[in-house]
Amino acid sequence: MSDVRESVMPRQARAAQLLLFALAFVGLVVMLALSGGLSSYGVGNMIAPWLLVWVCALLALTYDGGARNGTRLTTFVVMLFVVVGSFKQVSGATAPGEFLDAALRIALGLPVMVLLFLPETTAWFDREK
């Protein structure tokens, strides 16, 4: 019976995975919605933090497979860079679109960071092969 329980991803890890997928999708929508009136420099400036979010979403694809503690920590560190950079963007936002862009990364990124350090999630990534 314990083998079955260990092979099922805990809700906390699944929630972090789904939040990362949702954040990646939201990033795509935001990029498409806000990039219309921007120069190539502005689009590049907007896409940089979303690239890191998409890297985290790609890492989340491995959560139910062979992902271990290194994947969890890598996701956390990359999301930390995203969230810290987004706080800087929120404080310096000059337009509502810029504020919304950064606020979405904060609102969905902070719960992911918390979920990755819950005991159930840590135990899932520390499990044996």
Summary of the structure (lengths in Angstrom):
residues: 129
radius of gyration: 16.2
end to end distance: 17.0
largest distance: 58.1
contacts: 375
relative contact order: 0.18
helix: 78%
strand: 0%
